[in-house]
């Protein structure tokens, strides 16, 4: 079964989530021989979630287990074409989990990681695409109209109380927060920047 054909038929209830990440551990250096696309997928997911590669590798086995629940016939590709060697930091427990899963699937460790890196990218993009569509709708139908009303209220407050009144100044902070929220949503839609990155 090809990667895209197999994955397109699988729906994950919550998509790919960072909540599946385990407790922080001491990482080890490990060299993987993966396809160019798999290396790029790891980098892509890391940027998408604003996490390091260690956490990306921690997402691999939980995602695979979830996929197997949905489609038990799904299996990693047995070989990697034109593999590129690259060393990553990875938690020991995540590495052991990957090796165990690869052994159960009767494929090499690197074949397993290659397949799952692409799967992780596929479902991450799917999740963010859905999120992007929802954010675009909310921005247009709810937040932008609210922003316009808030600006009108601010003008009325300045007229009634003066621009130096503490109530007017306090409401100005509300306007600034709305502006920051709009900018964060637009960054998410255009660049894929997580909303929470702007509101730690």
C-alpha positions as CSV (number, residue, x, y, z in Angstrom):
1,X,0.0,0.0,0.0
2,X,1.4,3.4,-0.9
3,X,1.9,6.0,1.8
4,X,-0.6,8.6,0.4
5,X,-3.2,6.0,-0.6
6,X,-3.1,4.3,2.7
7,X,-3.1,7.5,4.9
8,X,-5.8,9.4,3.0
9,X,-8.3,6.7,4.0
10,X,-7.5,7.0,7.7
11,X,-9.1,9.7,9.8
12,X,-7.7,10.5,13.2
13,X,-10.1,11.8,15.8
14,X,-7.9,14.5,17.2
15,X,-5.2,14.6,14.5
16,X,-1.6,14.7,15.5
17,X,-1.1,16.2,18.9
18,X,1.8,17.3,21.0
19,X,-0.1,16.0,24.1
20,X,1.2,12.5,23.4
21,X,4.8,13.6,24.2
22,X,6.3,11.8,27.2
23,X,8.4,13.2,30.1
24,X,11.7,14.8,29.2
25,X,14.7,12.5,29.3
26,X,18.4,12.6,28.5
27,X,18.8,12.4,24.7
28,X,21.3,10.3,22.8
29,X,22.9,10.9,19.4
30,X,21.6,8.5,16.8
31,X,22.3,8.4,13.0
32,X,19.5,7.6,10.7
33,X,19.7,6.8,7.0
34,X,16.5,8.3,5.6
35,X,15.2,9.6,2.3
36,X,15.6,13.3,1.6
37,X,11.8,13.6,1.9
38,X,11.8,12.1,5.4
39,X,14.6,14.4,6.6
40,X,12.6,17.3,5.2
41,X,9.4,16.0,6.9
42,X,11.1,15.9,10.3
43,X,12.2,19.5,9.9
44,X,8.8,20.5,8.6
45,X,6.9,19.0,11.6
46,X,9.4,20.5,14.0
47,X,8.8,24.0,12.6
48,X,5.0,23.5,12.3
49,X,4.6,22.7,16.0
50,X,7.5,24.9,17.2
51,X,9.2,21.9,18.8
52,X,12.7,20.3,18.5
53,X,13.5,17.1,16.7
54,X,13.6,15.2,19.9
55,X,9.9,15.7,20.4
56,X,9.2,14.9,16.8
57,X,10.7,11.5,17.2
58,X,8.7,11.0,20.4
59,X,5.5,11.4,18.3
60,X,6.4,8.6,15.8
61,X,5.4,5.4,17.7
62,X,2.2,6.8,19.3
63,X,1.1,7.9,15.9
64,X,1.9,4.5,14.4
65,X,-0.1,2.8,17.1
66,X,-3.0,5.0,16.4
67,X,-2.8,4.3,12.7
68,X,-2.6,0.6,13.3
69,X,-5.8,0.8,15.3
70,X,-7.5,2.4,12.3
71,X,-6.0,0.1,9.6
72,X,-4.1,-3.0,10.7
73,X,-2.9,-3.7,7.2
74,X,-0.8,-0.5,7.1
75,X,2.8,-1.3,7.0
76,X,6.1,0.7,6.5
77,X,7.9,0.4,3.2
78,X,10.6,-2.3,3.4
79,X,13.3,-0.3,1.7
80,X,14.6,3.3,1.5
81,X,15.9,4.6,-1.8
82,X,18.9,6.9,-1.9
83,X,19.1,7.2,1.9
84,X,21.0,10.2,3.4
85,X,22.7,9.7,6.7
86,X,22.1,12.3,9.4
87,X,22.6,12.3,13.2
88,X,19.8,13.4,15.5
89,X,19.3,13.8,19.2
90,X,16.6,11.4,20.4
91,X,15.4,10.2,23.8
92,X,16.5,6.7,24.6
93,X,13.0,5.5,25.4
94,X,11.7,6.9,22.1
95,X,14.6,5.1,20.3
96,X,13.8,1.8,22.0
97,X,10.1,2.2,21.1
98,X,11.0,2.8,17.5
99,X,13.3,-0.2,17.3
100,X,10.7,-2.4,19.0
101,X,7.9,-1.3,16.6
102,X,10.2,-1.8,13.6
103,X,11.0,-5.3,14.7
104,X,7.4,-6.1,15.1
105,X,6.7,-4.9,11.6
106,X,9.7,-6.8,10.3
107,X,11.4,-3.8,8.7
108,X,14.6,-2.0,9.5
109,X,14.5,0.8,12.0
110,X,15.4,3.4,9.4
111,X,12.7,2.2,7.0
112,X,10.2,2.5,9.9
113,X,11.3,6.1,10.7
114,X,11.3,7.1,7.1
115,X,7.7,5.9,6.6
116,X,6.5,7.4,9.8
117,X,8.2,10.8,9.3
118,X,6.2,11.1,6.1
119,X,3.0,10.0,7.8
120,X,3.6,12.5,10.6
121,X,4.0,15.3,8.1
122,X,0.8,14.1,6.2
123,X,-1.4,14.2,9.3
124,X,0.2,17.3,10.7
125,X,-0.5,19.2,7.5
126,X,-4.0,17.8,7.4
127,X,-4.6,19.0,11.0
128,X,-3.2,22.5,10.3
129,X,-5.1,22.8,7.0
130,X,-8.3,22.2,8.9
131,X,-7.3,24.6,11.6
132,X,-6.4,27.2,9.0
133,X,-9.8,27.0,7.4
134,X,-11.5,27.4,10.8
135,X,-9.3,30.4,11.7
136,X,-10.0,32.1,8.4
137,X,-13.7,31.8,9.0
138,X,-13.5,33.0,12.6
139,X,-11.3,35.9,11.7
140,X,-13.7,37.1,9.0
141,X,-17.0,36.5,10.7
142,X,-16.3,37.1,14.4
143,X,-13.0,38.7,15.2
144,X,-12.8,41.4,12.5
145,X,-16.4,42.7,13.1
146,X,-15.6,42.7,16.9
147,X,-12.5,44.7,16.2
148,X,-14.4,47.3,14.2
149,X,-17.0,47.7,17.0
150,X,-14.2,48.0,19.6
151,X,-12.5,50.8,17.6
152,X,-15.9,52.6,17.4
153,X,-16.3,52.3,21.2
154,X,-12.7,53.6,21.7
155,X,-13.5,56.7,19.6
156,X,-16.7,57.3,21.7
157,X,-14.8,57.0,24.9
158,X,-12.2,59.5,23.7
159,X,-15.0,61.9,22.8
160,X,-16.9,61.4,26.1
161,X,-14.0,61.1,28.5
162,X,-10.9,62.3,26.7
163,X,-7.9,60.3,25.5
164,X,-6.1,60.6,28.8
165,X,-8.9,59.2,31.0
166,X,-7.8,55.9,32.7
167,X,-10.9,54.1,31.3
168,X,-10.1,55.2,27.8
169,X,-6.5,54.2,28.3
170,X,-7.6,50.8,29.7
171,X,-9.8,50.2,26.7
172,X,-6.9,51.1,24.5
173,X,-5.1,48.0,25.9
174,X,-8.1,45.9,24.8
175,X,-7.7,47.2,21.3
176,X,-3.9,46.4,21.3
177,X,-4.7,42.8,22.5
178,X,-7.2,42.4,19.7
179,X,-4.7,43.7,17.2
180,X,-2.1,41.2,18.5
181,X,-4.6,38.4,18.2
182,X,-5.5,39.3,14.6
183,X,-1.7,39.4,13.8
184,X,-1.3,36.0,15.4
185,X,-4.1,34.5,13.5
186,X,-2.8,35.9,10.2
187,X,0.6,34.6,11.0
188,X,-0.9,31.1,11.5
189,X,-2.9,31.3,8.3
190,X,0.0,32.6,6.2
191,X,3.1,31.1,7.8
192,X,1.7,28.2,9.9
193,X,3.0,29.9,13.1
194,X,1.2,28.4,16.1
195,X,-1.1,30.8,17.8
196,X,0.3,30.0,21.3
197,X,3.7,31.2,20.2
198,X,2.4,34.7,20.3
199,X,0.6,34.2,23.6
200,X,3.0,32.2,25.8
